Amino acid sequence: MVEIASFRIERVEILRADGTLAAPLPAWAEDPSELVRLYRAMVLTRLYDTKAVNLQRTGRLGTVASSLGQEAVAVGTAAAMRPEDVFLPSFREQGAMLWRGVRIEELLTFWGGDERGSNWSGPREDFPICVPVGTHAPHAAGVATAFKLRREPRVAVCVVGDGATSKGDVYEAWNLAGVWRLPMVTVVANNQWAISVPRSAQTAATTLAQKAIACGMPGIQVDGNDVIAVREVVSRAIERARSGEGPAIVEATTYRLSDHTTADDARRYRDDAEVSARWKEEPIARLRAFLVGRGAWDKDREEKLLAECTREVDRAVEAYLARTPPPASEMIDHVFAVLPRAMAGQRAAILRRAAERAEARAENGSGRP
């Protein structure tokens, strides 16, 4: 027998769960202000998530996907990118979107069922939130192909969940990226659950990172609850892709402490004891412990940060709730450049019905029946 191929998957850990160092800090992380920026971004993301869930529970927002417990994946990934790179998020990457300039009010607008929320303040070429599982991976390959053809030193960065790695379109995107050596980095947010399906029931592979090998690209695993490690590993993969060395897959292992979405009840398929144990690994407390140990954080700074971020979230909620709803015709207006006759009739009927309702409200307001 002759061995024709072999591989190994490395795992990177820098901060342990208790906030102590498992490996030397990268040079950029020696600056406490950089770590405080990452910490603030994760705290803001969690406060936004809490408020969004509360809004959904009180009927003022649609279904919401919380990133509770996995904030380090999104924030670390975004921090590794340059502004000119293109981000292709799934539906749990609010931390990355906020880092890149999307406003909280815009996120709330989107999850409130108003597509104007996708017309955001962040990088205009970043892709909108992708709710279907994995369908944005081929889009990432397309973006990366454009960068390569134009000889632009830019990278397409796509985040998918562990469940998406079982999808054919994700594998096809990876296969194409490997064959064409595209400037594309995929971060797999392995939160251990694809809705109610545990990672063990999704694949027999020891790691998700090793799926990169079949596509001819490197794969690496990182502790996804360690924002320093995530930023460092994703940075290396992005710069490698930018320099023309091709795509990579980064598996970030984390845990979804919340339900899959507000339409889910995770207690039906996992034990509370399992979730409680995972709280000991969550990323915000981990980085806070490290900063406190370095003398870069204390109770007063924590209270000021919480108050500041709470005000930011509350102002955004007020702005969102004050927005005038879009006309019902919006669901048709941007589908075709020239509306087919049947849809034009539907649009006219929608506008006519809306006018009738407005007239009825006006009459009731004036005291007339």
Secondary structure, DSSP 8 states (H G I E B T S, - for coil): ----------EE--B-TTS-BSS---GGGGSHHHHHHHHHHHHHHHHHHHHHHHHHHTTSS------TT-HHHHHHHHHHS-TTSEEE--SS-HHHHHHTT--HHHHHHHHTT-GGGGS-SS-TTS-----STTTTHHHHHHHHHHHHHHT----EEEEEEGGGGGSHHHHHHHHHHHHHT-SEEEEEEE-SEETTEEHHHH---S-SGGGGGGGTS-EEEEETT-HHHHHHHHHHHHHHHHTTS--EEEEEE----S-SSTT--GGGTS-HHHHHHHGGG-HHHHHHHHHHHTTS--HHHHHHHHHHHHHHHHHHHHHHHHS----TTHHHHTT-SS--HHHHHHHHHHHHHHHHHHHHHHHHHTT--
